[in-house]
Amino acid sequence: MSDEVLPASVPVSQPAPGNPTDTGVDQRMAAYRRAREQVERSILPLATSVDGYAFDFQASLHDLKLRRGGYVALEAGDQRRLGQVTDVEAASATSNGEGRDGTGGEGSVRIRLARGGGIVLDTDGNPFHDAAVRPADPEEVGAWLARTRPDRAGLTIGEMLLAAGIPATLDSGGLARHTFMCGQSGSGKTYSLGLLLERVLAETGLRVVILDPNSDYVGLPRLRDGADPELAARYSHVPAEVAVWRNDPGAEHPLRMRFADLDPAAQAASLGLDPIRDRDEYAVLTDLLRAQEDGQPLVAGPHQLLEADAPGARQLGMRATNLGVLGWRLWSPTLPSLVRELQRPTARCTVVDLGSLDTVQEQHLVATAVLSTLWESRLSRQPCLVVIDEAHNICPGEPLDELSRLSSERAVQIAAEGRKYGLYLLTSTQRPHKVHENVVSQCDNLLLMRMNSQADLADLGRLFSFVPSGLMAGATSFRMGEALVAGKILPHPAYVQMGERVSQEGGADVPATWAVPRTSS
């Protein structure tokens, strides 16, 4: 801190000599406070950068207008740079005042000030010293964003939280780098993911496959009442492009599969077979699969195992009966299969309503089948956004059963190698520490909503080290719908206020009518 910022000589009046009295102490304290406030208000907002990319600053705490995540103009001479504050905190320093004898000592004043750091957004790479700092106008922020916006479809998801009126527009091309979205319950994560999906469907031609464990996105084909007319017009072509597959015989696309559509590992896992522990039955299943490859009649579903003539097939059928697999409504030898749809899509967006299935095992099996089918079809190189909601259940770091292990394994495979084949992950969760780390670590984009867990924030800070730690820490104070967005989808890490949706939300919280005050009878 320079001497110009903290005045070296601030007189502090002294009480008359004599025995100290209460009045004298009060006068001395009042004089001290006046001197301290005078010095604190005199602190100039100045910034210094030794590399032209990061800067440190100081400012007075009185009427402080610099906020974490906010934008500042850094002015030195005739040069103006746009910067962003990444951290700010209260600090203290000592200013030496004069006593009655002209020396320091008793005249020293302990002052408080704001100190922090930030990044230079439109840097020329040159260092600077003692640049004046002021809050940037929203128009200055908007002009810089317009200059840096790539020539690709933009996804406007809301407004910049700390630049009022400036649209928060993501670069759609950045989704090719895998995206991780997280926020605790009540942060607005589900709503915001739906908003992002709406913009992808409205503004791009990207194929989308959604694993929807809570039936939250089944309303994507339906416009909500009162939707913004302009947004609704841009979304008007989307409903015809969305197919919702759900466990309902009356649905337009009943969620059904054939046992023969599954890969061998998923078939064995659905029957609870271990290749070592259950080697005899596993060998029977292998023989049946080999017979299918040789053109012999297929075993379309577990029910057919009970009727098959092959040795050991009926024992497998009895195993399926005991496990309850035969009771799954998922199986159908006649209705269109979800796997076939994924192999030869007839809709641009496929919503797989896992939440409509009767058992968790069915959910895990379908998730495994979807991810496996997309991976097996990778050589078609058809770009596809693979959306995994509640990712802690579909690709957990510590799977609880074989089907969970398989779905997690497929997700890791897509995260590690899928991008070169056009498979782009968008995973979402409220429990980031439960998601397989090899999925999260491959994501270059982060959408972080309110998160109070310091352990989760520490893990995210380690995995997304390109995000300034001060901005990450701000997630604990987010209100509903506020988010930190960082990565390839935005030119800089920024706080965003999510905007309005245009389609209907599928899931909803239980009404809190039980909390309405009772009326006296």
Buried (B, 14 or more C-beta within 10 A) or exposed (E): EEEEBBBEEBBBEBBEEEEEEEEBEEBBEEBBEEBBEBBBEBBBBBBBBEEBEBBBBBBBBEEEEBBBBBBBBBBBEEEBBBBBBBBBEEBEBEBBBBBEEEEBEBBBBEBBBBBBBBBBBBBEEEEBEEBBBBBBEBEBBBBBBEEEEEEEBBBBBBBBBBBEEBBBBBBBBBBBBBBBBBBBEEBBBBBBBBBBBBBBBBBBEBBBBBBBBBBBBBBBBEBBEEBBEEBBEBBEEBBEBBBBBBBBEEBEBBBBBBBBBBBEBBBBBBBBBEEEEBEEBBEBBBBBBEBEEEEEEBBBBBBBBBEBEBEBBBBBBEBBBEBEBBEBBBBBBEBBBBBBBBBEBEBBBBBBBBBBBEBBBBBBBBBBBBBBBBBBBBEEEBBBBBBBBBBBBBBBBEBEEBBBBBBBBBBBBBBEEBBEBBBBBBBBBBBBBBBBBBBBBBBBBBBBBBBEBEEBBEBBBEBBEEBBEBBBBBBEEBEBBBBBBBBBBBBBBBBBBBBEBBBBBBBEEEEEEEEEEEEEE
